[in-house]
Amino acid sequence: MTADPGKSKRSKADLPAPEQPSLVRLQDFVGNNVLVDLLRRVALPPASLFRGAEGVGKTTLALSLAALENCRKSGSGDFCGECESCIKIASGNHPDVILFQPGGASISIDAMRRLSREAQFHPFQGNIRVFIVDRAEQMTQEAANSILKTLEEPPPTSHIILTTCFPELLLPTIRSRCQSFLFRGLSREELKVYLESHCGPDDAEYRAAFANGSVGTALSLDLSRTQGDRDRMLDLLSNWEDRRSFATLYQVCEAEPMRSELKQRERVIHYLDLLRLLAEDLYFIAVETEERIINHDRLHQLRPLSGRLQLDWIRNFIYHIGEARSDVGKNVNPLICFETLWLRKTNRQGA
């Protein structure tokens, strides 16, 4: 039974107050063009799962689609950005478009109970109600269980979009109730071309390399900090190669502040991505294609290191980095994933 919106007991304090992502017109959306074109032409599914890497536009597109569905002047397959509805969505003040984001380390059961309650109301001002749960993998198990019924049978005027970088961390019962859409990162060259028109050519190559296909990451990247993290990984790799001792590396990983960082899933993924870039540079040096390397400012360290490593070792190291990154996304302890990467290389130094 649909509740009477006039009898809603909601107050402003009941609803989340997230940091509102920018509202981007669909014609200006960067990357995933086929997916964007599909979603702008068809009605939103009752429950959707937008999955893909951090910063590829999942939440941004969810908000843009909500704006399209509720725009008062749409007609060309895009929202106008100027009507009252679009302005309210852009500012995070539309009563029919509600964004839930983690409060601290998780999304609470209270927040998801609010979603289930709100979903029963007819639209107040727009055509449909859209509820977006950003980083849905951070729902507590109780919170996830509390929205199962709403996901399975949402009212016809309510649509729910979950976004996540780690779909494997969601309950299978959550995934099975949602239509899944995969967002892919841009290629390094595509991202570089885009950045050259926004950041200038001086640092576009670095940003494209370190951003893992994500426009959002590339634009917000702290290059100084990222290069510092890169240097830590290069030192770790150089020290490991010098001693080939897992015990020595284990001491580094278990010492603070490294141990605390390696307990954080996002930081481990970041470090693994930096290691992959370094390993790729080692490979390009080994096969005499130095024009493809990214870390030009560390050539004086990379050249001798590449010369001391077998080509097969470098290839396999790149492969094992990919395996470790995949394991992190499957809810394996991130610290163990990072340490196991080096244990594999210690036990199989020639492979």
LINUR-V583339 format. One record per residue. N is the residue number from 1. RES is the residue in one small letter. NEAR is the number of other C-alpha atoms within 12 Angstrom. Layout:
N_RES_NEAR / N_RES_NEAR
//
This chain:
1_m_12 / 2_t_20 / 3_a_17 / 4_d_16 / 5_p_19 / 6_g_12 / 7_k_14 / 8_s_20 / 9_k_16 / 10_r_17 / 11_s_12 / 12_k_13 / 13_a_10 / 14_d_19 / 15_l_29 / 16_p_31 / 17_a_18 / 18_p_20 / 19_e_18 / 20_q_26 / 21_p_25 / 22_s_24 / 23_l_32 / 24_v_31 / 25_r_31 / 26_l_35 / 27_q_23 / 28_d_19 / 29_f_30 / 30_v_33 / 31_g_29 / 32_n_30 / 33_n_22 / 34_v_17 / 35_l_24 / 36_v_33 / 37_d_21 / 38_l_17 / 39_l_28 / 40_r_30 / 41_r_18 / 42_v_14 / 43_a_21 / 44_l_36 / 45_p_33 / 46_p_29 / 47_a_39 / 48_s_38 / 49_l_40 / 50_f_43 / 51_r_38 / 52_g_30 / 53_a_32 / 54_e_31 / 55_g_33 / 56_v_36 / 57_g_43 / 58_k_46 / 59_t_41 / 60_t_36 / 61_l_42 / 62_a_47 / 63_l_49 / 64_s_40 / 65_l_49 / 66_a_48 / 67_a_46 / 68_l_43 / 69_e_38 / 70_n_36 / 71_c_35 / 72_r_22 / 73_k_19 / 74_s_23 / 75_g_14 / 76_s_15 / 77_g_24 / 78_d_31 / 79_f_33 / 80_c_29 / 81_g_30 / 82_e_20 / 83_c_19 / 84_e_21 / 85_s_33 / 86_c_37 / 87_i_24 / 88_k_26 / 89_i_40 / 90_a_32 / 91_s_24 / 92_g_28 / 93_n_23 / 94_h_32 / 95_p_33 / 96_d_39 / 97_v_47 / 98_i_45 / 99_l_42 / 100_f_40 / 101_q_33 / 102_p_29 / 103_g_23 / 104_g_12 / 105_a_14 / 106_s_24 / 107_i_31 / 108_s_29 / 109_i_23 / 110_d_25 / 111_a_35 / 112_m_42 / 113_r_26 / 114_r_31 / 115_l_43 / 116_s_34 / 117_r_30 / 118_e_39 / 119_a_41 / 120_q_34 / 121_f_32 / 122_h_29 / 123_p_31 / 124_f_25 / 125_q_23 / 126_g_27 / 127_n_24 / 128_i_36 / 129_r_40 / 130_v_47 / 131_f_48 / 132_i_44 / 133_v_46 / 134_d_42 / 135_r_35 / 136_a_44 / 137_e_35 / 138_q_34 / 139_m_37 / 140_t_26 / 141_q_23 / 142_e_19 / 143_a_29 / 144_a_35 / 145_n_26 / 146_s_27 / 147_i_39 / 148_l_28 / 149_k_24 / 150_t_31 / 151_l_36 / 152_e_26 / 153_e_22 / 154_p_34 / 155_p_28 / 156_p_26 / 157_t_30 / 158_s_40 / 159_h_44 / 160_i_49 / 161_i_45 / 162_l_47 / 163_t_47 / 164_t_37 / 165_c_38 / 166_f_34 / 167_p_34 / 168_e_25 / 169_l_28 / 170_l_32 / 171_l_26 / 172_p_16 / 173_t_20 / 174_i_34 / 175_r_32 / 176_s_18 / 177_r_28 / 178_c_33 / 179_q_24 / 180_s_26 / 181_f_30 / 182_l_25 / 183_f_33 / 184_r_27 / 185_g_32 / 186_l_33 / 187_s_23 / 188_r_27 / 189_e_21 / 190_e_25 / 191_l_35 / 192_k_31 / 193_v_22 / 194_y_29 / 195_l_33 / 196_e_21 / 197_s_15 / 198_h_18 / 199_c_22 / 200_g_16 / 201_p_17 / 202_d_15 / 203_d_26 / 204_a_29 / 205_e_30 / 206_y_36 / 207_r_39 / 208_a_36 / 209_a_40 / 210_f_42 / 211_a_38 / 212_n_37 / 213_g_34 / 214_s_36 / 215_v_39 / 216_g_32 / 217_t_28 / 218_a_34 / 219_l_29 / 220_s_20 / 221_l_26 / 222_d_18 / 223_l_23 / 224_s_15 / 225_r_14 / 226_t_27 / 227_q_28 / 228_g_16 / 229_d_26 / 230_r_31 / 231_d_24 / 232_r_22 / 233_m_30 / 234_l_32 / 235_d_22 / 236_l_31 / 237_l_38 / 238_s_27 / 239_n_22 / 240_w_28 / 241_e_28 / 242_d_18 / 243_r_15 / 244_r_24 / 245_s_24 / 246_f_29 / 247_a_18 / 248_t_22 / 249_l_31 / 250_y_27 / 251_q_17 / 252_v_27 / 253_c_30 / 254_e_21 / 255_a_14 / 256_e_13 / 257_p_13 / 258_m_25 / 259_r_22 / 260_s_17 / 261_e_23 / 262_l_29 / 263_k_26 / 264_q_25 / 265_r_30 / 266_e_23 / 267_r_23 / 268_v_36 / 269_i_36 / 270_h_34 / 271_y_42 / 272_l_42 / 273_d_32 / 274_l_36 / 275_l_41 / 276_r_37 / 277_l_37 / 278_l_45 / 279_a_40 / 280_e_32 / 281_d_36 / 282_l_43 / 283_y_34 / 284_f_27 / 285_i_33 / 286_a_27 / 287_v_21 / 288_e_16 / 289_t_15 / 290_e_20 / 291_e_14 / 292_r_22 / 293_i_28 / 294_i_33 / 295_n_35 / 296_h_22 / 297_d_16 / 298_r_22 / 299_l_22 / 300_h_15 / 301_q_23 / 302_l_32 / 303_r_28 / 304_p_17 / 305_l_29 / 306_s_32 / 307_g_22 / 308_r_20 / 309_l_30 / 310_q_22 / 311_l_26 / 312_d_21 / 313_w_28 / 314_i_36 / 315_r_27 / 316_n_26 / 317_f_35 / 318_i_30 / 319_y_23 / 320_h_30 / 321_i_35 / 322_g_26 / 323_e_24 / 324_a_36 / 325_r_36 / 326_s_27 / 327_d_27 / 328_v_36 / 329_g_29 / 330_k_20 / 331_n_26 / 332_v_23 / 333_n_23 / 334_p_32 / 335_l_32 / 336_i_26 / 337_c_33 / 338_f_45 / 339_e_34 / 340_t_27 / 341_l_38 / 342_w_36 / 343_l_24 / 344_r_26 / 345_k_31 / 346_t_26 / 347_n_15 / 348_r_19 / 349_q_24 / 350_g_19 / 351_a_19
//
